[in-house]
Amino acid sequence: MSKVKKAWFCQNCGAESSKWLGRCPSCGAWNTYVEEVVRTSVDKPGKITSQVGAVPIGEISMARQERILLNNNELDRILGGGLVPGSLVLIGGEPGIGKSTLSLQIPLHSPHLKTLYVSGEESARQIRMRSERLKPASDSEGSPDNCLVLCETMLENILDQAQKTEPSLLIVDSIQTVYSQNLDPSPGSVTQVRECAALLLKYAKESHVPVILVGHITKEGSIAGPKVLEHIVDVVLQFEGDNTHAYRILRSIKNRYGSTAELALFEMTQKGLRQVDNPSEMLIPMHDENLSGIAVAAMLDGTRPFLIETQALVSTAAYGTPQRSATGFDTRRMNMLLAVLEKRAGFRLSAKDVFLNMAGGLRVSDPAVDLAVAVAILSSDFDIVIPARWCFAAEVGLSGEIRPVPHLERRIAEADRLGFEKIFISGYNAPAHIPRETNIQVEKVTGMGSLSRRIFKT
């Protein structure tokens, strides 16, 4: 026997309430409570017997667990060295960013893995057509037999097929389309997403089969569904990038088996996502002629250093009110740098339009890019070309001082490896952070005034 119970759930964090609330007391979101039907059993459960006994912590084996390699250096590195057996991985991102492409490339490029690919959004014919486009060049005889495709949304049928086929890897695209017949709410609801993810986690831990879930994101940029979904899974990877550009960043948001300070860079091509092994060479394109308003920044995203081209355009405001626009960079921080140049360095920019762009369509948040942004703006304002083999790595303070940034030795080593001749850093950096054996010339500056006199002779 069972009875029907109704409850209100927050669509943002999954908090439950017996009545509707305008503001969630758990996460503080407004107008997120939706009524859902929950079926509860009235039968008293019998005696519960545990099949796994408690073990003293000193008797637990510390033998290193072998990871599963996916034949994708970027993906293996961001996972911490490969997939851990029994782990639950969640890949999120905007529509069209490349989530399904990456999830299908994994079994196509890993013939040693027997993969069960479950799709709740596409038909089998669509998946086959996409696999012909994504298959590796070495596979000329058709799609591999190691990839089993199942177009199903009922969780019980998915787990039944997984028990029958015994795959080495299970991929579910997407978790928001999967539902359990034991629950009344519709697919994508808080209850369905939470319970389906919990059952898939149980299957992964009991069978030691890694499970990859593809998840949608909301308009705010967070993964759709309850916040508890990110707590259930072991690894959360999120795609970032602009659909109008070719580059995609796969960032590690959570990783129980590795570092969260890692990112992977891919390029979207007609044959799928291509690994970018050396992002610096692709983010600093060479030009046919010397152009003003361009400066190269030695930035660090996570633990990975690479150089990126900063482009600025400064012109007289034609419509009275100056325009301020930044692509790939925080507009508020750009306005702060313009105020510093105006107040501390004496450059008149208040009546001029300023446009800023980061090459490759990437989103940059490293403070070390400040100096390159300021130099690019001055270069465009003075119409003076900055040598292409110069780069910058420092933060600009509100007093106009040039502040040091962490991991300077990695930035200098990356610039030296790419053949740069000179790098400008803060004069307040400790000498121990500057490599002694290097071919690149290190220039120390302490303020924007001295830097402009050294570069622009002003």
C-alpha positions in Angstrom: 0.0 0.0 0.0 1.1 3.5 -0.7 -0.2 7.0 -0.3 0.4 10.2 -2.2 2.2 13.1 -0.5 2.7 16.5 -1.9 5.6 18.8 -1.0 7.3 21.9 -2.2 10.9 21.8 -3.4 13.4 24.6 -4.2 14.5 24.2 -7.8 17.8 25.8 -6.9 19.1 23.8 -3.9 16.5 21.1 -3.5 15.3 22.2 0.0 11.9 20.7 0.9 9.0 22.5 2.5 5.4 21.6 3.5 4.1 24.9 2.0 5.1 27.4 -0.6 7.7 29.9 0.3 8.6 33.1 -1.6 12.2 33.0 -0.5 14.2 29.8 0.1 15.6 29.8 3.7 18.4 27.5 2.6 19.9 29.2 -0.4 18.1 32.6 -0.4 16.7 32.3 -3.9 13.3 33.9 -4.7 10.3 32.2 -6.3 12.0 28.9 -6.8 9.6 26.6 -4.9 7.6 24.2 -7.1 5.0 21.6 -5.9 5.8 18.0 -6.6 4.2 14.7 -5.8 6.1 12.3 -3.6 5.0 8.7 -3.1 5.8 7.2 0.3 5.1 3.7 1.5 3.0 3.1 4.6 4.2 -0.5 5.1 6.6 -0.8 7.9 10.0 -2.1 6.7 11.3 -5.3 8.0 14.5 -6.0 9.7 17.4 -4.4 7.9 20.6 -6.4 7.7 23.8 -4.8 6.6 25.9 -6.7 4.0 29.0 -4.7 4.7 30.5 -4.6 8.1 32.4 -1.8 9.7 36.2 -2.0 9.2 38.9 -0.4 11.3 40.6 2.4 9.4 44.0 0.9 9.9 42.9 -2.3 8.1 41.8 -0.5 4.9 44.0 -1.2 2.0 46.0 1.8 0.7 47.0 0.1 -2.6 46.9 2.5 -5.5 43.9 2.1 -7.7 44.6 1.8 -11.4 42.9 4.5 -13.4 41.2 4.1 -16.8 42.9 6.1 -19.6 40.6 7.7 -22.2 43.3 8.3 -24.9 42.7 12.0 -24.5 45.6 13.7 -22.8 43.7 16.9 -21.9 40.8 15.0 -20.4 43.0 12.4 -18.6 45.0 15.3 -17.0 42.0 17.2 -15.8 40.6 14.1 -14.2 43.8 13.6 -12.3 45.3 10.8 -14.5 42.3 9.1 -15.9 38.9 7.8 -14.7 38.7 6.2 -11.3 36.7 2.9 -11.4 33.4 3.4 -9.6 33.5 7.2 -9.9 30.6 9.5 -11.0 31.5 12.4 -13.3 29.2 15.3 -14.2 29.9 17.3 -17.3 27.9 20.6 -17.6 27.8 23.4 -20.1 25.6 25.6 -22.3 23.6 24.2 -25.2 25.9 23.6 -28.2 29.1 24.0 -26.3 30.2 20.4 -27.0 29.0 18.2 -24.1 27.5 15.5 -26.3 30.4 15.7 -28.7 32.9 15.0 -26.0 30.8 12.3 -24.4 30.6 10.5 -27.7 34.2 11.0 -28.6 35.3 9.2 -25.4 34.1 5.7 -26.6 35.0 6.3 -30.2 38.6 7.1 -29.3 38.8 4.4 -26.6 38.4 1.1 -28.4 39.7 -0.8 -25.3 36.6 0.3 -23.3 33.2 -1.4 -23.7 30.9 1.6 -23.3 27.2 1.8 -22.9 26.1 5.2 -24.3 22.6 6.2 -23.1 20.9 9.0 -24.9 17.6 10.6 -23.8 17.8 13.4 -26.3 18.8 11.9 -29.7 17.8 8.9 -31.7 20.1 6.1 -32.6 20.3 7.2 -36.2 21.4 10.7 -35.1 24.1 9.3 -32.9 25.4 7.0 -35.7 25.5 10.0 -38.1 27.5 12.0 -35.6 29.8 9.1 -34.9 30.8 9.0 -38.6 31.9 12.6 -38.3 33.7 12.2 -35.0 35.4 8.8 -35.5 39.3 8.9 -35.5 41.1 8.9 -38.8 42.6 5.5 -38.1 39.1 3.9 -38.0 38.2 3.7 -41.7 36.0 0.6 -41.5 33.2 2.2 -39.6 32.2 2.8 -36.0 33.8 0.5 -33.4 31.8 -2.3 -31.8 32.8 -1.4 -28.3 30.2 1.4 -28.2 26.7 0.2 -27.4 23.9 2.8 -27.9 20.7 2.8 -25.9 18.0 5.4 -26.5 16.1 5.2 -23.2 15.0 7.6 -20.4 13.6 5.2 -17.8 16.3 4.6 -15.2 15.1 1.0 -14.4 15.6 0.0 -18.1 19.0 1.7 -18.2 20.2 -0.2 -15.1 18.8 -3.4 -16.5 20.7 -3.0 -19.7 23.9 -2.1 -17.8 23.5 -5.4 -15.8 23.1 -7.4 -18.9 25.9 -5.8 -21.1 28.4 -5.3 -18.2 30.1 -2.3 -19.7 33.4 -0.8 -18.6 32.0 2.7 -18.9 28.4 4.1 -18.7 27.6 7.5 -20.2 24.2 9.1 -19.7 23.2 12.1 -21.9 21.5 13.8 -20.1 20.7 13.4 -16.4 17.8 15.9 -16.7 15.9 13.5 -19.2 16.2 10.4 -17.0 13.3 9.5 -14.7 12.3 6.7 -12.4 8.9 5.0 -12.6 8.8 4.8 -8.8 8.5 8.6 -8.6 5.6 10.7 -9.8 7.3 14.0 -10.7 8.2 14.7 -14.3 11.7 14.2 -15.7 14.0 17.1 -14.8 12.4 17.9 -11.5 14.4 18.2 -8.3 13.1 14.8 -7.0 13.8 12.9 -10.2 17.3 14.4 -10.7 18.3 13.8 -7.1 17.0 10.2 -6.9 18.3 9.1 -10.4 21.7 10.5 -9.6 21.8 8.7 -6.3 20.8 5.3 -7.9 23.4 5.8 -10.6 26.0 6.5 -7.9 25.0 3.3 -6.1 25.4 1.3 -9.3 28.8 2.9 -9.9 30.1 2.1 -6.4 28.7 -1.5 -6.4 29.9 -2.5 -9.9 33.1 -0.4 -10.0 32.0 1.0 -13.4 32.6 4.7 -13.9 29.6 6.7 -14.9 29.7 10.0 -16.9 26.6 12.2 -16.6 25.9 15.1 -19.0 24.0 18.0 -17.4 22.3 21.1 -18.6 22.9 24.5 -17.0 20.5 27.3 -16.0 20.5 30.8 -17.4 22.6 31.9 -14.4 25.3 29.5 -15.5 24.9 26.9 -12.7 24.1 23.2 -13.4 20.3 22.7 -13.6 18.7 20.7 -10.9 19.2 20.6 -7.2 22.5 21.7 -5.7 22.7 18.3 -4.0 23.5 16.9 -7.5 27.0 18.4 -7.3 27.5 17.0 -3.9 26.5 13.5 -5.0 28.9 13.2 -7.9 32.7 12.8 -7.4 33.9 15.1 -10.3 32.2 18.2 -11.8 33.6 19.4 -15.1 32.1 22.5 -16.8 32.5 23.7 -20.3 33.2 27.4 -20.9 33.6 29.4 -24.0 31.7 31.4 -26.6 29.7 29.5 -29.2 30.9 32.0 -31.9 34.6 31.1 -31.3 36.3 27.8 -31.8 38.0 27.4 -28.4 36.4 25.6 -25.4 37.7 25.4 -21.8 36.9 22.4 -19.7 37.3 23.5 -16.1 37.4 21.2 -13.0 34.9 22.6 -10.5 35.1 19.6 -8.1 37.4 16.6 -8.1 37.7 14.1 -5.2 40.5 12.3 -7.0 42.6 15.2 -8.3 43.2 18.9 -8.3 40.6 21.5 -9.1 43.2 23.9 -10.3 43.3 22.2 -13.8 41.7 23.1 -17.1 41.7 21.6 -20.5 41.6 23.5 -23.8 39.9 22.2 -26.9 39.1 23.5 -30.4 35.8 22.8 -32.0 36.3 21.5 -35.5 34.2 19.7 -38.1 35.6 16.4 -36.7 34.8 17.2 -33.1 36.8 18.6 -30.3 40.5 18.7 -30.9 43.0 18.9 -28.1 45.1 22.0 -27.8 48.4 20.8 -26.5 50.1 24.2 -26.7 47.5 26.9 -26.1 50.0 29.8 -26.0 50.9 29.5 -29.7 47.2 29.7 -30.6 46.3 32.6 -28.4 49.1 34.9 -29.6 48.4 35.0 -33.3 51.1 36.6 -35.5 50.1 39.6 -37.7 51.4 40.6 -41.1 52.2 44.1 -39.9 52.9 45.8 -36.6 49.7 47.1 -35.0 49.2 49.3 -32.0 46.9 48.4 -29.1 48.2 44.9 -28.8 50.0 43.5 -25.7 50.7 39.9 -24.7 50.0 38.8 -21.1 51.6 35.8 -19.3 48.6 34.5 -17.4 47.9 31.5 -15.3 44.6 29.6 -15.2 44.7 27.0 -12.5 48.2 25.6 -12.6 48.6 25.9 -16.3 50.5 29.0 -17.7 49.9 30.3 -21.2 50.3 33.6 -23.0 47.3 35.4 -24.4 47.0 38.4 -26.7 45.2 41.5 -25.3 43.7 43.9 -27.9 42.6 47.4 -27.2 41.1 50.2 -29.3 40.9 53.8 -28.0 39.2 56.5 -30.0 37.6 59.9 -29.5 34.0 59.6 -28.4 31.9 60.5 -31.4 28.5 60.6 -29.6 29.3 62.6 -26.5 29.2 59.8 -23.9 32.3 57.6 -24.0 31.7 53.8 -24.5 33.3 51.1 -22.4 33.2 47.6 -23.8 35.2 44.5 -22.8 35.0 41.0 -24.3 36.5 38.2 -22.2 37.5 40.6 -19.4 35.6 42.1 -16.5 34.3 45.5 -17.6 34.3 46.8 -14.0 38.0 46.0 -13.7 38.7 47.7 -17.0 37.0 50.8 -15.7 39.1 50.6 -12.6 42.3 50.5 -14.7 41.1 53.4 -16.7 40.5 55.4 -13.5 44.0 54.5 -12.3 45.6 55.7 -15.6 43.6 58.9 -15.4 44.2 59.7 -11.7 47.7 58.3 -11.0 49.5 58.4 -14.3 47.9 61.6 -15.8 46.5 60.1 -19.0 43.3 61.7 -20.3 41.0 58.9 -21.2 37.7 60.1 -19.8 36.4 61.5 -23.1 37.5 58.5 -25.3 35.9 55.3 -26.3 37.7 52.2 -25.0 37.1 48.7 -26.4 38.9 45.6 -25.1 39.1 42.1 -26.4 40.8 38.9 -25.4 42.1 36.7 -28.3 40.4 33.4 -28.8 37.1 34.3 -27.1 38.4 33.1 -23.7 37.2 34.5 -20.4 40.2 35.9 -18.4 40.2 36.5 -14.6 43.8 36.4 -13.7 45.0 39.7 -12.1 48.3 39.3 -13.9 46.6 40.5 -17.1 46.1 44.0 -15.6 49.5 45.3 -16.8 49.0 44.0 -20.4 45.5 45.6 -20.5 46.8 48.9 -19.3 49.8 48.8 -21.8 47.5 47.8 -24.7 45.2 50.8 -23.9 48.1 53.2 -23.8 49.5 51.7 -27.0 46.3 52.3 -28.9 45.9 55.8 -27.4 49.5 56.9 -28.4 49.4 54.8 -31.6 52.8 53.3 -30.7 53.5 49.7 -31.5 54.7 47.4 -28.7 57.3 44.8 -29.9 55.7 41.5 -30.6 58.3 39.7 -28.4 57.5 41.6 -25.2 55.0 40.3 -22.6 53.7 41.5 -19.3 52.8 39.8 -16.0 51.8 42.0 -13.1 48.8 43.4 -11.2 47.9 47.1 -11.1 46.9 48.6 -7.8 44.6 51.5 -7.1 47.5 53.7 -6.3 49.1 53.0 -9.7 51.7 50.6 -8.2 52.6 47.5 -10.1 52.1 44.5 -7.7 53.6 41.1 -7.9 51.7 37.9 -8.9 52.1 34.3 -7.7 53.9 31.5 -9.7 56.0 34.0 -11.5 58.6 31.4 -12.4 56.1 29.4 -14.4 55.1 32.5 -16.4 58.7 33.4 -17.2 59.5 29.8 -18.2 56.5 29.7 -20.6 57.5 33.0 -22.2 61.1 31.9 -22.5 60.0 28.6 -24.1 58.0 30.5 -26.8 60.9 32.7 -27.7 59.9 36.0 -26.1 62.8 38.5 -25.6 61.5 40.6 -22.7 59.0 40.3 -19.9 57.8 43.1 -17.6 57.1 42.2 -14.0 56.7 44.0 -10.7 59.7 45.4 -9.0 58.4 44.1 -5.7 58.8 40.4 -6.7 61.2 38.5 -4.5 64.5 37.6 -6.3 64.0 34.0 -5.4 60.9 33.8 -7.7 62.9 34.9 -10.8 64.8 32.0 -12.6 68.5 32.6 -12.9 69.1 30.5 -16.0 66.9 32.0 -18.6 67.3 33.6 -22.0 64.5 36.1 -21.6 65.3 39.6 -20.3 63.3 40.4 -17.1 62.4 44.1 -16.7 61.2 45.3 -13.2 58.8 48.2 -12.9 57.1 49.7 -9.8 54.6 52.1 -11.2 52.6 53.0 -14.3 54.4 56.3 -14.7 57.9 54.7 -14.9 56.5 52.0 -17.2 55.1 54.5 -19.7 58.3 56.4 -19.7 60.3 53.3 -20.4 58.0 51.9 -23.2 56.4 55.0 -24.7 59.1 57.6 -23.8 56.4 59.9 -22.3 
